[in-house]
Amino acid sequence: MDLTLFVWRQRNGDSKGAFERHELKGVSEDSSFLEMLDYLNITLVEKGETPVAFEHDCREGICGSCSMSINGRPHGPKALTTACQLHMRTFKDGDTIYIEPFRARAFPVIKDLVTDRSAFDRIQQAGGYVSVQTGAAPEANSIPVEKEHADEAFDAAACIGCGACVAACPNGSAMLFTAAKVAHLSLLPQGQPERMQRVIAMVEQMDDESFGGCTNHGECQEACPKGISIKYITRMNRDYIVATIKRGTSLRGKMRAQ
């Protein structure tokens, strides 16, 4: 395959970026998208030019590192697929492909296709831990969990934190990511003790990170490579309202006691 690539190049977060055109010939249709970028970098190095910076780790659709937009779509044109699992047979010989980093104010560009998504880490850290006893693995049936709740928790926990939901949202909202991280604990018995304080802490941290608000466009679930539903946003909103009311009642009780 012969391809025309327009790749976003940006030296660092303080410099201006622009698309750089490359003609790439002889690309195998069986190669992955990241292998195609590897091939591009080999040709650049051979010419004495700076290779394109992009993130990757597992290349198995698990780690969420390969966060880039391909022809305007996070992770590319194939549904439920990360960029590392996207194969070049998805494209045609002679195609023009635009490759750029995820666009969101909360994801500043570090270099080329690499963005700083540490805001996601801080949201998760704000949620804290579950206060359960550690030690040997418990007997599987010692804590009964309804199958419906177990399935929902598993689906929410499938979130890999790639940021595609943020990049796809016209508001740059992180509601789907935050809701998934809240839900996979709130649905299980082990997550109940801190359930209310967790949802408040994570939502407030999300707001502090300058993500946009959710206006129910639904683009987030369409772009999610793990198919996480916006129903988790509804669940998180309900928990947040309940937690806010309880916190207000608790504060009023403390003021009366004083």
C-alpha positions in Angstrom: 0.0 0.0 0.0 1.1 3.5 -0.8 -0.2 6.2 1.6 -0.2 9.9 2.1 0.2 10.8 5.7 -0.4 14.2 7.4 1.1 13.8 10.9 0.8 16.4 13.6 4.3 17.6 14.6 4.8 19.7 17.7 8.2 20.1 19.4 6.7 20.7 22.9 3.7 22.1 24.7 4.9 25.7 24.3 5.5 25.6 20.6 3.1 25.8 17.7 2.3 22.6 15.8 1.4 21.8 12.3 0.6 18.8 10.0 3.7 17.4 8.2 3.2 15.5 5.0 4.8 12.2 4.3 4.5 9.8 1.4 4.9 6.3 2.6 5.2 3.4 0.1 5.1 -0.3 0.5 3.0 -0.5 3.7 1.8 -4.0 4.4 -1.9 -4.3 4.8 -1.4 -6.9 7.5 0.6 -4.4 9.7 -1.0 -2.6 12.6 -1.4 1.2 12.6 1.4 1.5 15.1 3.6 -0.7 13.0 2.9 1.6 10.1 4.1 4.5 12.3 7.2 2.4 13.2 7.9 2.0 9.5 7.4 5.8 9.0 9.9 6.5 11.8 12.5 4.1 10.3 12.3 6.0 7.0 12.7 9.3 8.9 15.7 8.1 10.9 17.3 6.8 7.7 17.0 10.3 6.2 18.4 11.9 9.4 15.1 13.4 10.4 13.4 13.4 13.8 11.0 10.4 14.3 7.4 11.0 15.3 6.7 10.7 19.0 3.7 8.6 19.9 2.7 6.5 22.9 2.5 2.8 23.1 3.0 0.0 25.6 1.1 -3.3 25.4 -0.1 -3.0 21.7 -2.9 -5.4 22.7 -5.7 -2.9 23.3 -5.3 -3.1 27.1 -3.1 -0.2 28.3 -4.9 2.7 26.6 -1.6 4.4 25.7 -2.1 4.5 21.9 -4.3 7.6 22.1 -4.5 9.4 18.8 -7.1 10.6 16.4 -7.1 9.2 12.9 -9.0 11.1 10.2 -10.7 13.0 13.0 -11.9 10.0 15.0 -10.3 8.8 18.3 -8.5 5.5 17.6 -9.7 5.6 14.0 -12.6 4.4 11.9 -13.2 1.0 13.3 -15.6 0.6 16.3 -14.5 -1.0 19.5 -10.9 -0.9 18.4 -7.8 0.9 19.8 -5.3 2.4 17.5 -2.8 -0.4 18.2 -5.3 -3.0 17.1 -6.3 -1.1 14.0 -4.9 -2.8 10.9 -3.9 -1.2 7.7 -6.3 -3.4 5.7 -8.9 -1.0 7.1 -7.6 1.5 4.6 -7.1 1.5 0.9 -4.1 1.9 -1.4 -3.6 5.6 -2.1 -5.6 6.8 1.0 -4.7 10.0 2.7 -4.6 9.7 6.5 -4.6 12.5 9.1 -3.0 11.6 12.4 -3.2 14.0 15.4 -3.2 13.9 19.2 -6.4 13.9 21.2 -7.7 17.4 21.4 -8.8 18.5 24.8 -7.8 21.4 27.1 -7.2 18.9 29.9 -4.9 16.9 27.7 -2.1 19.3 26.8 0.3 18.1 24.0 3.7 17.0 25.3 5.2 16.3 21.8 3.8 15.3 18.5 1.1 12.7 19.2 1.8 12.4 22.9 -0.5 14.2 25.4 -0.4 14.6 29.1 -3.4 12.5 30.4 -2.3 12.5 34.0 -5.6 14.3 34.9 -7.2 10.8 34.7 -4.7 9.6 37.3 -5.6 12.3 39.7 -9.3 11.6 39.3 -8.7 8.0 40.2 -6.4 8.9 43.1 -9.2 11.2 44.5 -11.4 8.1 44.7 -9.1 6.5 47.2 -9.2 2.8 48.2 -11.7 0.4 49.5 -11.5 -0.3 53.3 -11.5 -4.1 53.2 -9.2 -6.5 55.0 -6.2 -7.6 53.1 -4.5 -11.0 53.2 -5.1 -14.3 51.6 -7.7 -14.5 48.8 -11.2 -15.0 50.3 -13.4 -17.9 49.4 -15.2 -17.0 46.1 -18.7 -17.2 47.6 -18.0 -15.5 50.9 -19.4 -12.2 49.7 -22.5 -12.8 47.6 -22.8 -10.5 44.6 -25.8 -10.4 42.3 -24.9 -11.5 38.8 -26.4 -8.4 37.3 -24.3 -6.2 39.5 -21.2 -8.3 38.9 -21.7 -8.0 35.1 -22.2 -4.3 35.2 -19.2 -3.8 37.5 -17.0 -5.9 35.1 -18.2 -3.8 32.1 -17.4 -0.6 33.9 -14.0 -1.9 35.0 -13.1 -2.6 31.3 -12.3 1.2 30.9 -8.6 1.5 30.0 -8.4 5.2 30.6 -7.4 6.0 27.0 -9.2 9.3 26.8 -11.1 8.6 23.6 -14.4 9.7 25.3 -12.9 13.1 26.1 -11.5 13.5 22.6 -14.8 12.6 21.0 -16.9 14.9 23.3 -17.5 18.4 21.8 -17.2 19.7 25.4 -14.1 17.7 26.3 -16.0 16.0 29.1 -14.6 13.2 31.2 -17.9 12.1 32.6 -17.8 8.6 31.0 -14.4 7.9 32.3 -15.2 9.1 35.8 -18.5 7.4 35.8 -16.9 4.0 34.9 -14.3 4.4 37.6 -17.0 5.3 40.2 -19.4 2.5 39.1 -17.1 -0.5 39.1 -16.7 0.0 42.9 -20.1 1.3 43.8 -21.8 -1.8 42.3 -19.9 -4.2 44.6 -20.3 -4.7 48.3 -16.6 -3.9 48.9 -17.1 -0.4 47.5 -20.1 0.6 49.7 -18.3 2.1 52.8 -16.7 4.9 50.8 -19.3 5.1 48.1 -20.7 8.6 48.8 -17.4 10.3 49.6 -15.8 8.6 46.6 -18.3 10.0 44.1 -18.0 13.5 45.5 -14.2 13.4 45.6 -13.9 12.1 42.0 -16.5 14.5 40.5 -14.9 17.5 42.2 -11.4 16.5 41.0 -12.8 16.1 37.5 -14.1 19.6 37.7 -10.8 20.9 39.0 -9.0 19.4 36.0 -10.9 21.7 33.6 -12.8 19.0 31.7 -16.0 20.3 30.1 -19.5 19.5 31.2 -21.7 16.6 29.8 -24.6 17.7 27.5 -25.6 14.1 26.5 -24.2 14.1 22.9 -23.4 10.4 23.4 -20.2 10.7 21.3 -18.2 9.3 24.2 -19.8 5.8 24.1 -19.5 5.7 20.4 -15.7 6.4 20.5 -15.0 4.2 23.5 -12.9 1.2 22.4 -14.4 -0.9 25.2 -18.1 0.0 24.4 -18.8 1.5 27.9 -22.3 2.8 28.0 -23.5 6.3 29.1 -25.8 4.6 31.5 -23.0 4.8 34.0 -23.1 8.6 33.8 -26.7 8.4 34.9 -25.8 6.1 37.8 -22.9 8.5 38.9 -25.2 11.5 38.7 -27.7 9.8 40.9 -25.1 8.9 43.5 -23.6 12.4 43.4 -27.0 14.0 44.1 -27.6 11.6 47.0 -24.1 12.1 48.4 -24.4 15.9 48.1 -27.7 15.9 50.0 -26.3 13.7 52.7 -23.2 15.9 53.0 -25.4 18.9 53.4 -27.5 17.3 56.0 -24.3 16.2 57.9 -22.9 19.7 57.8 -26.1 21.2 59.1 -26.1 18.7 61.9 -22.6 19.6 62.9 -23.4 23.3 62.9 -26.4 22.7 65.2 -24.2 20.7 67.6 -21.7 23.6 67.8 
